[in-house]
Structure formats: structure tokens, C-alpha cells
Amino acid sequence: MQYLVIFTPNKKFETDGIPSDFAETELKEQAQVRVLYAGGGARQVWALDTKTRGGVILFEAESPEHLQEMIDSFPLIKADYADYQILPLAPHAAFSNKS
């Protein structure tokens, strides 16, 4: 099953500012994205615009639990530096066999 997941910076940054280790954690995040992409779990990856910040990933997962494992593997999630929204995807009616 495919899932679209939208990642955004944690709201606490608006009041607390950016943590000193954020840049280092973000580099680790990029490495983990490459690992998941190479393994087929992350199918497509996009950055959100510079105003919104964050990213969007199209995941291929065997189950919701498998998806959660992939999301939990991200350093920005582990550090509680990012929030996310999961959107499960289904085939569009235009491509179904029903007429």
C-alpha cells in the first residue's frame, strides 16, 4: 500500500528557536532518506517550499505498522524536531475496472 506523508518542522521551533544540533540531525535525516529510497520504502521524495519547510515522501509499505517503523527511523522524528501527517492512498476511480 502507498502512503503520502507530509513532514513539517515541530511547532516548538516557533517559540524555542532552532536547536544547536539541528543541522547535524538534518544531515543524518538525509542519509536515512537515501537508505529508505534505496530499499524501495521511500518511492518519491520532495522538499516543501522554503517558506513552509519540511518534506513529502511517497512510501510503499506492507502495513501501517511497517510505515510507522520507517517514519520512526528518521532522526528528526526521534529527536522530536518534526511532525508528520499520514495520508493513506487508494487507486483513483478513473483507473478501476468498473465502468
BADRENPA-974595 format. One record per atom (N, C-alpha, C, CB): residue in three letters; residue number from 0; atom name; x, z, y. Coordinates in nm, 2 decimals. Glycine has a CB too. Example, Ala and Ser with C-alpha at 12.3 -4.5 7.8 and 13.67 -1.06 7.14 Angstrom:
2
(pt Ala,0,N,(1.32,0.78,-0.57))
(pt Ala,0,CA,(1.23,0.78,-0.45))
(pt Ala,0,C,(1.32,0.78,-0.33))
(pt Ala,0,CB,(1.13,0.90,-0.45))
(pt Ser,1,N,(1.28,0.71,-0.22))
(pt Ser,1,CA,(1.37,0.71,-0.11))
(pt Ser,1,C,(1.29,0.79,0.00))
(pt Ser,1,CB,(1.41,0.57,-0.06))
% end
This chain:
99
(pt Met,0,N,(0.09,0.00,-0.12))
(pt Met,0,CA,(0.00,0.00,0.00))
(pt Met,0,C,(0.09,0.00,0.12))
(pt Met,0,CB,(-0.10,0.12,0.00))
(pt Gln,1,N,(0.04,-0.06,0.23))
(pt Gln,1,CA,(0.12,-0.06,0.35))
(pt Gln,1,C,(0.06,0.03,0.46))
(pt Gln,1,CB,(0.12,-0.21,0.41))
(pt Tyr,2,N,(0.15,0.09,0.54))
(pt Tyr,2,CA,(0.11,0.18,0.64))
(pt Tyr,2,C,(0.18,0.14,0.77))
(pt Tyr,2,CB,(0.14,0.33,0.60))
(pt Leu,3,N,(0.12,0.15,0.88))
(pt Leu,3,CA,(0.18,0.14,1.01))
(pt Leu,3,C,(0.20,0.28,1.06))
(pt Leu,3,CB,(0.10,0.04,1.11))
(pt Val,4,N,(0.32,0.31,1.10))
(pt Val,4,CA,(0.35,0.45,1.15))
(pt Val,4,C,(0.41,0.43,1.29))
(pt Val,4,CB,(0.44,0.53,1.05))
(pt Ile,5,N,(0.35,0.50,1.39))
(pt Ile,5,CA,(0.40,0.50,1.52))
(pt Ile,5,C,(0.47,0.63,1.55))
(pt Ile,5,CB,(0.28,0.48,1.62))
(pt Phe,6,N,(0.59,0.62,1.59))
(pt Phe,6,CA,(0.68,0.74,1.62))
(pt Phe,6,C,(0.69,0.74,1.77))
(pt Phe,6,CB,(0.81,0.73,1.55))
(pt Thr,7,N,(0.67,0.86,1.83))
(pt Thr,7,CA,(0.69,0.88,1.97))
(pt Thr,7,C,(0.77,1.01,1.99))
(pt Thr,7,CB,(0.55,0.89,2.05))
(pt Pro,8,N,(0.84,1.02,2.11))
(pt Pro,8,CA,(0.91,1.15,2.14))
(pt Pro,8,C,(0.82,1.27,2.14))
(pt Pro,8,CB,(0.99,1.14,2.27))
(pt Asn,9,N,(0.87,1.38,2.10))
(pt Asn,9,CA,(0.79,1.50,2.10))
(pt Asn,9,C,(0.75,1.54,2.24))
(pt Asn,9,CB,(0.87,1.62,2.03))
(pt Lys,10,N,(0.63,1.59,2.26))
(pt Lys,10,CA,(0.58,1.62,2.39))
(pt Lys,10,C,(0.66,1.73,2.46))
(pt Lys,10,CB,(0.44,1.66,2.38))
(pt Lys,11,N,(0.73,1.81,2.38))
(pt Lys,11,CA,(0.80,1.93,2.44))
(pt Lys,11,C,(0.92,1.88,2.53))
(pt Lys,11,CB,(0.86,2.02,2.33))
(pt Phe,12,N,(0.96,1.75,2.51))
(pt Phe,12,CA,(1.07,1.70,2.59))
(pt Phe,12,C,(1.02,1.69,2.74))
(pt Phe,12,CB,(1.11,1.56,2.54))
(pt Glu,13,N,(0.89,1.67,2.76))
(pt Glu,13,CA,(0.84,1.66,2.90))
(pt Glu,13,C,(0.87,1.79,2.98))
(pt Glu,13,CB,(0.69,1.63,2.90))
(pt Thr,14,N,(0.87,1.90,2.91))
(pt Thr,14,CA,(0.89,2.03,2.98))
(pt Thr,14,C,(1.03,2.08,2.95))
(pt Thr,14,CB,(0.79,2.13,2.94))
(pt Asp,15,N,(1.08,2.07,2.83))
(pt Asp,15,CA,(1.21,2.13,2.79))
(pt Asp,15,C,(1.33,2.04,2.82))
(pt Asp,15,CB,(1.21,2.16,2.65))
(pt Gly,16,N,(1.31,1.91,2.84))
(pt Gly,16,CA,(1.42,1.81,2.86))
(pt Gly,16,C,(1.47,1.77,2.72))
(pt Gly,16,CB,(1.53,1.87,2.94))
(pt Ile,17,N,(1.56,1.68,2.73))
(pt Ile,17,CA,(1.62,1.62,2.61))
(pt Ile,17,C,(1.73,1.71,2.55))
(pt Ile,17,CB,(1.69,1.48,2.64))
(pt Pro,18,N,(1.72,1.75,2.42))
(pt Pro,18,CA,(1.82,1.84,2.36))
(pt Pro,18,C,(1.96,1.77,2.37))
(pt Pro,18,CB,(1.78,1.87,2.22))
(pt Ser,19,N,(2.06,1.86,2.37))
(pt Ser,19,CA,(2.20,1.81,2.38))
(pt Ser,19,C,(2.24,1.73,2.26))
(pt Ser,19,CB,(2.30,1.93,2.40))
(pt Asp,20,N,(2.18,1.75,2.14))
(pt Asp,20,CA,(2.22,1.68,2.02))
(pt Asp,20,C,(2.13,1.56,1.99))
(pt Asp,20,CB,(2.22,1.77,1.90))
(pt Phe,21,N,(2.05,1.52,2.09))
(pt Phe,21,CA,(1.95,1.41,2.06))
(pt Phe,21,C,(2.02,1.28,2.03))
(pt Phe,21,CB,(1.86,1.40,2.18))
(pt Ala,22,N,(2.13,1.25,2.11))
(pt Ala,22,CA,(2.19,1.12,2.09))
(pt Ala,22,C,(2.26,1.11,1.95))
(pt Ala,22,CB,(2.30,1.10,2.19))
(pt Glu,23,N,(2.32,1.22,1.90))
(pt Glu,23,CA,(2.38,1.22,1.77))
(pt Glu,23,C,(2.27,1.21,1.66))
(pt Glu,23,CB,(2.46,1.35,1.75))
(pt Thr,24,N,(2.16,1.28,1.68))
(pt Thr,24,CA,(2.05,1.28,1.59))
(pt Thr,24,C,(1.99,1.14,1.58))
(pt Thr,24,CB,(1.94,1.38,1.62))
(pt Glu,25,N,(1.98,1.07,1.70))
(pt Glu,25,CA,(1.92,0.94,1.70))
(pt Glu,25,C,(2.01,0.84,1.63))
(pt Glu,25,CB,(1.91,0.89,1.85))
(pt Leu,26,N,(2.14,0.85,1.63))
(pt Leu,26,CA,(2.23,0.77,1.55))
(pt Leu,26,C,(2.20,0.79,1.40))
(pt Leu,26,CB,(2.38,0.79,1.59))
(pt Lys,27,N,(2.19,0.91,1.36))
(pt Lys,27,CA,(2.15,0.94,1.22))
(pt Lys,27,C,(2.02,0.88,1.18))
(pt Lys,27,CB,(2.15,1.09,1.19))
(pt Glu,28,N,(1.93,0.88,1.28))
(pt Glu,28,CA,(1.79,0.82,1.25))
(pt Glu,28,C,(1.81,0.67,1.23))
(pt Glu,28,CB,(1.70,0.85,1.38))
(pt Gln,29,N,(1.89,0.60,1.31))
(pt Gln,29,CA,(1.91,0.46,1.29))
(pt Gln,29,C,(1.97,0.43,1.16))
(pt Gln,29,CB,(2.00,0.41,1.41))
(pt Ala,30,N,(2.06,0.51,1.11))
(pt Ala,30,CA,(2.12,0.49,0.98))
(pt Ala,30,C,(2.02,0.51,0.87))
(pt Ala,30,CB,(2.23,0.59,0.96))
(pt Gln,31,N,(1.93,0.60,0.88))
(pt Gln,31,CA,(1.82,0.63,0.78))
(pt Gln,31,C,(1.72,0.51,0.78))
(pt Gln,31,CB,(1.75,0.76,0.81))
(pt Val,32,N,(1.69,0.46,0.90))
(pt Val,32,CA,(1.60,0.34,0.91))
(pt Val,32,C,(1.67,0.22,0.83))
(pt Val,32,CB,(1.58,0.29,1.05))
(pt Arg,33,N,(1.80,0.20,0.84))
(pt Arg,33,CA,(1.86,0.10,0.77))
(pt Arg,33,C,(1.86,0.12,0.62))
(pt Arg,33,CB,(2.01,0.08,0.81))
(pt Val,34,N,(1.87,0.25,0.57))
(pt Val,34,CA,(1.87,0.28,0.43))
(pt Val,34,C,(1.73,0.25,0.38))
(pt Val,34,CB,(1.90,0.43,0.41))
(pt Leu,35,N,(1.62,0.29,0.45))
(pt Leu,35,CA,(1.49,0.26,0.40))
(pt Leu,35,C,(1.45,0.11,0.41))
(pt Leu,35,CB,(1.39,0.34,0.49))
(pt Tyr,36,N,(1.51,0.04,0.51))
(pt Tyr,36,CA,(1.49,-0.10,0.51))
(pt Tyr,36,C,(1.55,-0.17,0.40))
(pt Tyr,36,CB,(1.54,-0.16,0.65))
(pt Ala,37,N,(1.68,-0.14,0.37))
(pt Ala,37,CA,(1.75,-0.20,0.26))
(pt Ala,37,C,(1.68,-0.17,0.12))
(pt Ala,37,CB,(1.89,-0.15,0.25))
(pt Gly,38,N,(1.62,-0.06,0.11))
(pt Gly,38,CA,(1.55,-0.02,-0.01))
(pt Gly,38,C,(1.40,-0.07,-0.02))
(pt Gly,38,CB,(1.54,0.13,-0.03))
(pt Gly,39,N,(1.36,-0.14,0.08))
(pt Gly,39,CA,(1.22,-0.20,0.08))
(pt Gly,39,C,(1.11,-0.11,0.13))
(pt Gly,39,CB,(1.19,-0.25,-0.06))
(pt Gly,40,N,(1.14,0.01,0.16))
(pt Gly,40,CA,(1.03,0.11,0.20))
(pt Gly,40,C,(0.99,0.08,0.35))
(pt Gly,40,CB,(1.08,0.25,0.19))
(pt Ala,41,N,(1.09,0.05,0.43))
(pt Ala,41,CA,(1.06,0.00,0.57))
(pt Ala,41,C,(1.06,-0.15,0.57))
(pt Ala,41,CB,(1.16,0.07,0.67))
(pt Arg,42,N,(0.94,-0.21,0.59))
(pt Arg,42,CA,(0.94,-0.35,0.58))
(pt Arg,42,C,(0.97,-0.42,0.71))
(pt Arg,42,CB,(0.80,-0.40,0.54))
(pt Gln,43,N,(0.92,-0.36,0.82))
(pt Gln,43,CA,(0.95,-0.42,0.96))
(pt Gln,43,C,(0.96,-0.30,1.05))
(pt Gln,43,CB,(0.83,-0.51,1.01))
(pt Val,44,N,(1.05,-0.31,1.15))
(pt Val,44,CA,(1.08,-0.20,1.24))
(pt Val,44,C,(1.08,-0.26,1.38))
(pt Val,44,CB,(1.22,-0.14,1.21))
(pt Trp,45,N,(1.01,-0.19,1.47))
(pt Trp,45,CA,(1.01,-0.23,1.61))
(pt Trp,45,C,(1.04,-0.11,1.70))
(pt Trp,45,CB,(0.88,-0.30,1.65))
(pt Ala,46,N,(1.10,-0.14,1.82))
(pt Ala,46,CA,(1.11,-0.03,1.92))
(pt Ala,46,C,(0.99,-0.05,2.02))
(pt Ala,46,CB,(1.25,-0.04,2.00))
(pt Leu,47,N,(0.94,0.06,2.06))
(pt Leu,47,CA,(0.84,0.06,2.17))
(pt Leu,47,C,(0.91,0.03,2.30))
(pt Leu,47,CB,(0.75,0.19,2.18))
(pt Asp,48,N,(0.84,-0.01,2.40))
(pt Asp,48,CA,(0.90,-0.04,2.53))
(pt Asp,48,C,(0.97,0.08,2.59))
(pt Asp,48,CB,(0.79,-0.10,2.63))
(pt Thr,49,N,(1.05,0.05,2.69))
(pt Thr,49,CA,(1.14,0.16,2.74))
(pt Thr,49,C,(1.06,0.27,2.81))
(pt Thr,49,CB,(1.24,0.10,2.84))
(pt Lys,50,N,(0.94,0.24,2.86))
(pt Lys,50,CA,(0.85,0.34,2.93))
(pt Lys,50,C,(0.79,0.43,2.82))
(pt Lys,50,CB,(0.74,0.27,3.01))
(pt Thr,51,N,(0.74,0.37,2.71))
(pt Thr,51,CA,(0.67,0.45,2.61))
(pt Thr,51,C,(0.77,0.52,2.52))
(pt Thr,51,CB,(0.58,0.37,2.53))
(pt Arg,52,N,(0.88,0.45,2.49))
(pt Arg,52,CA,(0.98,0.50,2.40))
(pt Arg,52,C,(0.92,0.53,2.26))
(pt Arg,52,CB,(1.05,0.63,2.45))
(pt Gly,53,N,(1.01,0.53,2.16))
(pt Gly,53,CA,(0.97,0.55,2.02))
(pt Gly,53,C,(0.98,0.42,1.94))
(pt Gly,53,CB,(0.82,0.60,2.02))
(pt Gly,54,N,(0.91,0.42,1.83))
(pt Gly,54,CA,(0.92,0.30,1.74))
(pt Gly,54,C,(0.80,0.29,1.65))
(pt Gly,54,CB,(1.04,0.31,1.66))
(pt Val,55,N,(0.79,0.18,1.59))
(pt Val,55,CA,(0.68,0.15,1.50))
(pt Val,55,C,(0.74,0.09,1.37))
(pt Val,55,CB,(0.58,0.04,1.56))
(pt Ile,56,N,(0.70,0.14,1.26))
(pt Ile,56,CA,(0.75,0.09,1.13))
(pt Ile,56,C,(0.64,0.06,1.04))
(pt Ile,56,CB,(0.85,0.20,1.06))
(pt Leu,57,N,(0.65,-0.06,0.98))
(pt Leu,57,CA,(0.55,-0.10,0.87))
(pt Leu,57,C,(0.62,-0.06,0.74))
(pt Leu,57,CB,(0.52,-0.26,0.88))
(pt Phe,58,N,(0.56,0.04,0.67))
(pt Phe,58,CA,(0.61,0.09,0.55))
(pt Phe,58,C,(0.53,0.03,0.43))
(pt Phe,58,CB,(0.60,0.24,0.55))
(pt Glu,59,N,(0.61,0.02,0.32))
(pt Glu,59,CA,(0.55,-0.02,0.19))
(pt Glu,59,C,(0.57,0.11,0.10))
(pt Glu,59,CB,(0.62,-0.15,0.12))
(pt Ala,60,N,(0.46,0.17,0.06))
(pt Ala,60,CA,(0.47,0.30,-0.02))
(pt Ala,60,C,(0.38,0.30,-0.14))
(pt Ala,60,CB,(0.44,0.42,0.08))
(pt Glu,61,N,(0.42,0.36,-0.24))
(pt Glu,61,CA,(0.34,0.37,-0.36))
(pt Glu,61,C,(0.22,0.46,-0.35))
(pt Glu,61,CB,(0.42,0.42,-0.48))
(pt Ser,62,N,(0.23,0.56,-0.26))
(pt Ser,62,CA,(0.12,0.65,-0.24))
(pt Ser,62,C,(0.14,0.72,-0.10))
(pt Ser,62,CB,(0.12,0.76,-0.35))
(pt Pro,63,N,(0.04,0.79,-0.06))
(pt Pro,63,CA,(0.06,0.87,0.07))
(pt Pro,63,C,(0.17,0.97,0.06))
(pt Pro,63,CB,(-0.07,0.94,0.11))
(pt Glu,64,N,(0.19,1.03,-0.06))
(pt Glu,64,CA,(0.30,1.12,-0.08))
(pt Glu,64,C,(0.44,1.05,-0.07))
(pt Glu,64,CB,(0.29,1.19,-0.22))
(pt His,65,N,(0.45,0.93,-0.12))
(pt His,65,CA,(0.57,0.86,-0.11))
(pt His,65,C,(0.60,0.82,0.04))
(pt His,65,CB,(0.56,0.73,-0.19))
(pt Leu,66,N,(0.50,0.78,0.11))
(pt Leu,66,CA,(0.51,0.76,0.25))
(pt Leu,66,C,(0.56,0.88,0.32))
(pt Leu,66,CB,(0.38,0.71,0.31))
(pt Gln,67,N,(0.50,1.00,0.29))
(pt Gln,67,CA,(0.54,1.12,0.36))
(pt Gln,67,C,(0.68,1.16,0.33))
(pt Gln,67,CB,(0.45,1.24,0.32))
(pt Glu,68,N,(0.73,1.13,0.21))
(pt Glu,68,CA,(0.87,1.16,0.18))
(pt Glu,68,C,(0.96,1.07,0.26))
(pt Glu,68,CB,(0.90,1.12,0.03))
(pt Met,69,N,(0.93,0.94,0.28))
(pt Met,69,CA,(1.01,0.86,0.37))
(pt Met,69,C,(1.01,0.91,0.51))
(pt Met,69,CB,(0.96,0.71,0.36))
(pt Ile,70,N,(0.89,0.94,0.56))
(pt Ile,70,CA,(0.88,0.99,0.70))
(pt Ile,70,C,(0.97,1.12,0.72))
(pt Ile,70,CB,(0.74,1.02,0.74))
(pt Asp,71,N,(0.95,1.21,0.62))
(pt Asp,71,CA,(1.03,1.34,0.63))
(pt Asp,71,C,(1.18,1.32,0.62))
(pt Asp,71,CB,(0.98,1.43,0.52))
(pt Ser,72,N,(1.22,1.21,0.57))
(pt Ser,72,CA,(1.37,1.18,0.56))
(pt Ser,72,C,(1.43,1.15,0.69))
(pt Ser,72,CB,(1.39,1.07,0.46))
(pt Phe,73,N,(1.36,1.13,0.80))
(pt Phe,73,CA,(1.41,1.09,0.93))
(pt Phe,73,C,(1.47,1.21,1.00))
(pt Phe,73,CB,(1.30,1.02,1.01))
(pt Pro,74,N,(1.59,1.20,1.05))
(pt Pro,74,CA,(1.65,1.32,1.12))
(pt Pro,74,C,(1.57,1.36,1.24))
(pt Pro,74,CB,(1.79,1.28,1.16))
(pt Leu,75,N,(1.51,1.27,1.32))
(pt Leu,75,CA,(1.43,1.31,1.43))
(pt Leu,75,C,(1.30,1.39,1.39))
(pt Leu,75,CB,(1.39,1.19,1.51))
(pt Ile,76,N,(1.25,1.36,1.28))
(pt Ile,76,CA,(1.13,1.43,1.23))
(pt Ile,76,C,(1.18,1.57,1.18))
(pt Ile,76,CB,(1.06,1.36,1.11))
(pt Lys,77,N,(1.29,1.57,1.10))
(pt Lys,77,CA,(1.35,1.70,1.06))
(pt Lys,77,C,(1.38,1.80,1.17))
(pt Lys,77,CB,(1.48,1.68,0.98))
(pt Ala,78,N,(1.43,1.74,1.28))
(pt Ala,78,CA,(1.46,1.82,1.40))
(pt Ala,78,C,(1.34,1.85,1.49))
(pt Ala,78,CB,(1.57,1.75,1.48))
(pt Asp,79,N,(1.23,1.80,1.45))
(pt Asp,79,CA,(1.11,1.82,1.53))
(pt Asp,79,C,(1.12,1.76,1.67))
(pt Asp,79,CB,(1.07,1.97,1.55))
(pt Tyr,80,N,(1.19,1.64,1.68))
(pt Tyr,80,CA,(1.21,1.57,1.80))
(pt Tyr,80,C,(1.11,1.45,1.82))
(pt Tyr,80,CB,(1.35,1.52,1.81))
(pt Ala,81,N,(1.04,1.42,1.71))
(pt Ala,81,CA,(0.94,1.31,1.72))
(pt Ala,81,C,(0.81,1.35,1.66))
(pt Ala,81,CB,(1.00,1.18,1.65))
(pt Asp,82,N,(0.71,1.29,1.71))
(pt Asp,82,CA,(0.57,1.30,1.65))
(pt Asp,82,C,(0.54,1.16,1.59))
(pt Asp,82,CB,(0.46,1.34,1.76))
(pt Tyr,83,N,(0.44,1.16,1.50))
(pt Tyr,83,CA,(0.40,1.03,1.44))
(pt Tyr,83,C,(0.25,1.02,1.41))
(pt Tyr,83,CB,(0.48,1.00,1.32))
(pt Gln,84,N,(0.21,0.90,1.41))
(pt Gln,84,CA,(0.07,0.87,1.37))
(pt Gln,84,C,(0.07,0.77,1.26))
(pt Gln,84,CB,(-0.02,0.82,1.49))
(pt Ile,85,N,(0.00,0.80,1.15))
(pt Ile,85,CA,(-0.01,0.71,1.03))
(pt Ile,85,C,(-0.14,0.63,1.04))
(pt Ile,85,CB,(0.00,0.79,0.90))
(pt Leu,86,N,(-0.12,0.50,1.02))
(pt Leu,86,CA,(-0.24,0.41,1.02))
(pt Leu,86,C,(-0.23,0.34,0.88))
(pt Leu,86,CB,(-0.24,0.31,1.14))
(pt Pro,87,N,(-0.32,0.38,0.78))
(pt Pro,87,CA,(-0.32,0.30,0.66))
(pt Pro,87,C,(-0.38,0.16,0.68))
(pt Pro,87,CB,(-0.40,0.38,0.55))
(pt Leu,88,N,(-0.32,0.06,0.62))
(pt Leu,88,CA,(-0.36,-0.07,0.64))
(pt Leu,88,C,(-0.44,-0.13,0.51))
(pt Leu,88,CB,(-0.24,-0.16,0.67))
(pt Ala,89,N,(-0.53,-0.21,0.53))
(pt Ala,89,CA,(-0.61,-0.28,0.42))
(pt Ala,89,C,(-0.61,-0.43,0.45))
(pt Ala,89,CB,(-0.75,-0.22,0.41))
(pt Pro,90,N,(-0.63,-0.51,0.35))
(pt Pro,90,CA,(-0.64,-0.65,0.37))
(pt Pro,90,C,(-0.76,-0.68,0.47))
(pt Pro,90,CB,(-0.67,-0.73,0.24))
(pt His,91,N,(-0.74,-0.78,0.56))
(pt His,91,CA,(-0.84,-0.82,0.65))
(pt His,91,C,(-0.94,-0.91,0.58))
(pt His,91,CB,(-0.77,-0.91,0.77))
(pt Ala,92,N,(-1.07,-0.90,0.63))
(pt Ala,92,CA,(-1.18,-0.97,0.56))
(pt Ala,92,C,(-1.16,-1.12,0.56))
(pt Ala,92,CB,(-1.31,-0.93,0.64))
(pt Ala,93,N,(-1.09,-1.17,0.65))
(pt Ala,93,CA,(-1.06,-1.32,0.66))
(pt Ala,93,C,(-0.98,-1.37,0.54))
(pt Ala,93,CB,(-0.99,-1.35,0.79))
(pt Phe,94,N,(-0.91,-1.27,0.47))
(pt Phe,94,CA,(-0.83,-1.31,0.36))
(pt Phe,94,C,(-0.89,-1.26,0.22))
(pt Phe,94,CB,(-0.69,-1.26,0.38))
(pt Ser,95,N,(-1.01,-1.21,0.22))
(pt Ser,95,CA,(-1.07,-1.17,0.10))
(pt Ser,95,C,(-1.13,-1.28,0.02))
(pt Ser,95,CB,(-1.18,-1.06,0.12))
(pt Asn,96,N,(-1.16,-1.27,-0.10))
(pt Asn,96,CA,(-1.21,-1.37,-0.19))
(pt Asn,96,C,(-1.36,-1.39,-0.16))
(pt Asn,96,CB,(-1.18,-1.34,-0.33))
(pt Lys,97,N,(-1.42,-1.29,-0.09))
(pt Lys,97,CA,(-1.57,-1.30,-0.07))
(pt Lys,97,C,(-1.60,-1.40,0.04))
(pt Lys,97,CB,(-1.62,-1.16,-0.04))
(pt Ser,98,N,(-1.70,-1.47,0.03))
(pt Ser,98,CA,(-1.74,-1.57,0.13))
(pt Ser,98,C,(-1.87,-1.52,0.21))
(pt Ser,98,CB,(-1.77,-1.71,0.08))
% end
